Amino acid sequence: KRWTPETCAAILDSRMNTIRAMQDAIRDATHKRGSPPLAFLQASAAGIMGHREAEPFDEDTPVEDPRADWSHESQFLISSLNGRDFRIVTCVEIERALAEAVRGTPTRSVALRLGHLLSADGGLLPPIELAATIRASRLGPGTQYVPWIHIDDAVRAIRDIAELGEGSLHPHSPIHSGPVHICGPQPATNAQMMQALAIVRGRNRTTTPAGALTLPVPAFALRAAVGESACVVLDSERLVPKRLTQAGFQWHYPTIQAAL
């Protein structure tokens, strides 16, 4: 779907309005009832880092807010940004609002920086399945890193973060608060993902030979088709799940081929 200014404004407003409602609920529970919630987990995204080529980045890597160069921030509308900057700024605003929502309360907050969920019911998999059907070897240059995770592993990771509860609270756990990267432990490029999908399809469907990929889909074609939102596929985001690893999380699907 194209990211028009109206669409971008709706995306940002939906996130901000939800966080503000949660903030009101947390303050009410804390100050009026004396029973604050233990945690506030909020979805952010890998897109907060923007396009980083092959540079790996973990939760400690500084975020580069494109607004840092603006002389008068009030003159700019977030909804008018290009696709890449819109993704970064939206995630920055989400994480700032999350921190503000729990400020002055004992509620811990965790920003779930989600990679692309691999699920047959939605997310990234159906579009790349379609691309594989036409034997696309890559989308764009193919060298861009795709932050991915099997949906079952994502659910388990989020559950583990949420269950650092009252009886087993570990303030020093790396997933106790702050940003946590929810992605697989072995990064893959777009071309590697498409090749892995071809191998899986080749094993399960005799009519589709493994490795039969011949047609690259150029970046300009993707931009022509979906506009600024093509950055979701074209940006390189080599996400490293440092904090999940430090917490001892075990992935059931640690490789892209296993996840597909």
C-alpha positions as CSV (number, residue, x, y, z in Angstrom):
1,K,0.0,0.0,0.0
2,R,1.3,3.5,-0.9
3,W,2.3,5.8,2.0
4,T,0.4,9.0,1.2
5,P,0.6,11.8,3.7
6,E,-2.8,10.9,4.9
7,T,-1.8,7.2,5.4
8,C,1.3,8.2,7.2
9,A,-0.6,10.5,9.5
10,A,-3.1,7.7,10.3
11,I,-0.3,5.3,11.0
12,L,1.4,7.6,13.4
13,D,-1.9,8.8,15.1
14,S,-3.0,5.2,15.7
15,R,0.2,4.4,17.6
16,M,0.3,7.6,19.6
17,N,-3.3,7.5,20.6
18,T,-3.0,4.0,21.8
19,I,0.1,4.8,23.9
20,R,-1.6,7.9,25.4
21,A,-4.6,5.8,26.4
22,M,-2.2,3.3,28.0
23,Q,-0.4,6.1,29.8
24,D,-3.7,7.3,31.3
25,A,-4.6,3.8,32.4
26,I,-1.1,3.3,34.0
27,R,-1.3,6.7,35.9
28,D,-4.8,5.9,37.0
29,A,-3.8,2.5,38.3
30,T,-0.7,3.8,40.0
31,H,-2.0,7.0,41.7
32,K,-5.7,6.2,42.3
33,R,-5.7,2.5,42.9
34,G,-2.2,1.9,44.1
35,S,-1.8,-1.2,41.8
36,P,0.3,-0.2,38.8
37,P,0.8,-2.8,36.1
38,L,4.1,-4.7,36.1
39,A,5.0,-3.9,32.6
40,F,4.1,-2.1,29.4
41,L,5.3,-3.8,26.2
42,Q,5.0,-1.8,23.0
43,A,5.7,-2.8,19.5
44,S,8.3,-0.8,17.7
45,A,10.2,-2.0,14.6
46,A,13.6,-2.8,13.1
47,G,13.0,0.2,10.8
48,I,14.1,2.5,13.6
49,M,17.7,2.1,12.4
50,G,17.0,3.0,8.8
51,H,19.2,1.7,6.0
52,R,22.6,0.5,7.3
53,E,24.1,-1.5,4.4
54,A,25.9,-4.5,5.9
55,E,26.5,-2.9,9.3
56,P,25.2,-5.0,12.1
57,F,23.5,-3.2,14.9
58,D,22.2,-4.3,18.3
59,E,20.1,-2.6,21.0
60,D,23.1,-0.4,22.1
61,T,23.6,1.1,18.7
62,P,22.6,4.8,18.7
63,V,19.5,5.7,16.7
64,E,20.1,8.4,14.1
65,D,17.0,10.6,14.1
66,P,16.9,12.4,10.7
67,R,15.3,15.4,12.5
68,A,18.6,16.2,14.2
69,D,19.5,18.4,11.2
70,W,16.2,20.3,11.1
71,S,16.6,23.9,12.2
72,H,12.9,24.3,13.1
73,E,11.3,21.0,13.8
74,S,7.8,22.6,14.0
75,Q,8.0,23.5,10.4
76,F,8.0,19.8,9.3
77,L,5.2,17.3,9.3
78,I,6.3,13.7,10.0
79,S,3.7,12.5,7.6
80,S,5.5,14.4,4.8
81,L,8.8,12.6,5.2
82,N,10.2,10.1,2.7
83,G,9.5,6.5,3.4
84,R,12.8,5.7,5.2
85,D,12.8,8.8,7.4
86,F,9.1,8.2,8.2
87,R,9.8,4.7,9.5
88,I,12.7,6.0,11.7
89,V,10.8,9.0,13.1
90,T,7.6,7.0,13.8
91,C,9.6,4.4,15.7
92,V,11.5,7.1,17.6
93,E,8.2,8.8,18.6
94,I,6.8,5.4,19.7
95,E,9.7,4.7,22.0
96,R,9.7,8.2,23.4
97,A,6.0,8.1,24.1
98,L,6.5,4.6,25.7
99,A,9.2,6.0,28.1
100,E,7.0,8.9,29.0
101,A,4.0,6.7,29.6
102,V,5.7,4.9,32.5
103,R,7.7,7.9,33.8
104,G,7.2,8.3,37.6
105,T,5.7,4.9,38.0
106,P,7.2,1.5,38.9
107,T,5.9,0.0,35.6
108,R,8.8,-1.2,33.5
109,S,8.6,-0.6,29.7
110,V,10.0,-2.7,26.8
111,A,10.1,-1.5,23.2
112,L,9.8,-4.6,21.0
113,R,11.8,-3.9,17.9
114,L,10.1,-6.4,15.6
115,G,11.7,-7.9,12.6
116,H,9.6,-9.3,9.8
117,L,7.3,-12.0,11.1
118,L,7.3,-15.2,9.0
119,S,3.8,-16.6,9.1
120,A,1.6,-18.2,6.4
121,D,-1.2,-15.9,7.6
122,G,0.4,-12.6,6.8
123,G,3.5,-10.4,7.2
124,L,6.4,-10.8,4.8
125,L,6.0,-14.4,3.7
126,P,3.0,-14.2,1.4
127,P,4.6,-11.4,-0.8
128,I,7.9,-13.2,-1.1
129,E,6.0,-16.4,-1.9
130,L,4.3,-14.6,-4.7
131,A,7.7,-13.3,-5.9
132,A,9.1,-16.8,-5.8
133,T,6.2,-18.0,-7.9
134,I,7.4,-15.8,-10.7
135,R,10.9,-17.1,-10.0
136,A,12.2,-13.8,-8.7
137,S,15.9,-14.3,-7.6
138,R,15.9,-11.1,-5.5
139,L,13.9,-8.0,-4.7
140,G,16.1,-4.9,-5.4
141,P,19.8,-5.4,-5.1
142,G,19.4,-8.6,-3.0
143,T,22.3,-7.6,-0.8
144,Q,20.1,-5.9,1.7
145,Y,19.7,-7.6,5.1
146,V,16.2,-8.7,6.1
147,P,15.4,-8.8,9.9
148,W,13.2,-11.9,10.1
149,I,11.7,-14.2,12.8
150,H,9.3,-17.1,12.8
151,I,6.1,-16.1,14.4
152,D,6.3,-18.9,17.0
153,D,9.7,-17.7,18.2
154,A,8.4,-14.1,18.3
155,V,5.4,-15.1,20.5
156,R,7.7,-17.1,22.8
157,A,10.2,-14.2,23.1
158,I,7.5,-11.7,23.9
159,R,6.0,-14.1,26.4
160,D,9.4,-14.5,28.1
161,I,9.7,-10.7,28.3
162,A,6.2,-10.3,29.7
163,E,6.7,-13.1,32.3
164,L,9.5,-11.3,34.1
165,G,6.8,-10.8,36.6
166,E,6.4,-10.0,40.3
167,G,7.5,-13.3,41.6
168,S,10.5,-13.7,39.3
169,L,11.5,-10.1,38.6
170,H,15.1,-9.8,37.5
171,P,16.0,-6.1,37.2
172,H,19.4,-7.0,35.8
173,S,18.0,-9.2,33.0
174,P,18.9,-7.8,29.6
175,I,15.2,-8.1,28.5
176,H,13.8,-6.4,31.7
177,S,13.4,-3.0,30.1
178,G,14.4,-0.8,27.2
179,P,14.6,-1.9,23.5
180,V,14.7,-5.6,22.7
181,H,15.3,-6.8,19.1
182,I,12.8,-9.5,18.2
183,C,14.5,-11.3,15.3
184,G,16.3,-14.4,14.3
185,P,19.9,-15.0,15.4
186,Q,21.3,-15.5,11.9
187,P,20.9,-12.5,9.6
188,A,20.0,-13.2,5.9
189,T,20.1,-11.0,2.8
190,N,17.1,-10.8,0.6
191,A,18.8,-13.0,-2.0
192,Q,19.6,-15.6,0.6
193,M,16.0,-15.5,1.8
194,M,14.7,-16.0,-1.8
195,Q,17.2,-18.8,-2.4
196,A,16.1,-20.5,0.9
197,L,12.5,-20.2,-0.1
198,A,13.3,-21.8,-3.5
199,I,15.0,-24.7,-1.8
200,V,12.1,-25.3,0.6
201,R,9.6,-25.1,-2.3
202,G,11.7,-27.4,-4.4
203,R,11.6,-30.0,-1.6
204,N,7.8,-29.9,-1.2
205,R,6.7,-29.2,-4.8
206,T,8.2,-31.3,-7.5
207,T,6.9,-28.8,-10.1
208,T,9.2,-26.1,-8.8
209,P,12.9,-27.1,-9.1
210,A,15.1,-26.0,-6.2
211,G,17.2,-23.0,-7.0
212,A,15.2,-22.2,-10.2
213,L,15.4,-18.4,-9.7
214,T,16.1,-16.3,-12.7
215,L,14.3,-13.0,-12.5
216,P,15.5,-10.1,-10.3
217,V,12.9,-7.5,-9.5
218,P,14.7,-4.1,-9.7
219,A,14.3,-1.5,-7.0
220,F,12.7,1.1,-9.4
221,A,9.9,-1.4,-10.2
222,L,9.1,-1.9,-6.6
223,R,9.1,1.9,-6.0
224,A,6.8,2.4,-9.0
225,A,4.4,-0.2,-7.7
226,V,4.2,0.8,-4.1
227,G,5.9,4.1,-3.8
228,E,7.8,5.1,-0.6
229,S,6.7,2.0,1.3
230,A,9.1,0.0,-0.9
231,C,11.8,0.9,1.6
232,V,10.4,-1.8,3.9
233,V,11.8,-4.3,1.4
234,L,14.8,-2.4,0.1
235,D,16.4,-1.0,3.2
236,S,19.2,-3.1,4.7
237,E,18.7,-3.8,8.4
238,R,21.2,-6.2,9.9
239,L,19.5,-6.6,13.2
240,V,21.3,-8.4,16.0
241,P,19.2,-9.8,18.9
242,K,21.9,-9.2,21.5
243,R,19.6,-9.0,24.5
244,L,17.6,-12.1,23.7
245,T,20.8,-14.0,23.3
246,Q,22.2,-12.6,26.6
247,A,19.0,-13.7,28.3
248,G,19.5,-17.3,27.1
249,F,16.5,-17.3,24.7
250,Q,16.5,-20.5,22.5
251,W,15.1,-20.1,19.0
252,H,13.1,-23.1,17.6
253,Y,13.8,-21.7,14.1
254,P,17.4,-20.3,14.2
255,T,18.0,-20.2,10.4
256,I,16.0,-18.7,7.6
257,Q,15.6,-22.0,5.9
258,A,14.2,-23.6,9.1
259,A,11.8,-20.7,9.5
260,L,10.5,-20.8,6.0
